Amino acid sequence: MAMRYARSCVAALLAVLLAGCQSMTGSTVGENITDARITMAIKTKLAGEKAGTLTRIGVKTVQGTVYLTGVVETDELKRRATEVAKGFDGVQEVVNNLKVEPRQ
């Protein structure tokens, strides 16, 4: 599972490299590569966490700002996701839009 996830991340990185010199947001290729690297690193770290719900978190990075989306079961998992994201070089800010919804 982890290997398949890593391959998907590498494919996404290659897509960014081939996308062109500048995106619609005004980011340069270098910024896009950095953002893709940050996103891939955070997703990989979340996937390696013991808590399975951390793998259901969406991660997007735009110009060094990381956006976390999705649903987690506890406030602790929400906090942990923010900690993981803040732990990488190049992350300037983390916007945690995760919703807490306990299992019923």
HELIX and SHEET records of a PDB file:
HELIX    1   1 ALA A    2  LEU A   18  1                                  17    
HELIX    2   2 VAL A   29  GLY A   48  1                                  20    
HELIX    3   3 GLY A   52  ARG A   56  5                                   5    
HELIX    4   4 ASP A   75  LYS A   86  1                                  12    
SHEET    1   A 3 ILE A  57  VAL A  62  0                                        
SHEET    2   A 3 THR A  65  VAL A  72 -1                                        
SHEET    3   A 3 GLU A  93  ASN A  96  1                                        
SHEET    1   B 3 ILE A  57  VAL A  62  0                                        
SHEET    2   B 3 THR A  65  VAL A  72 -1                                        
SHEET    3   B 3 LYS A  99  VAL A 100  1                                        
END                                                                             
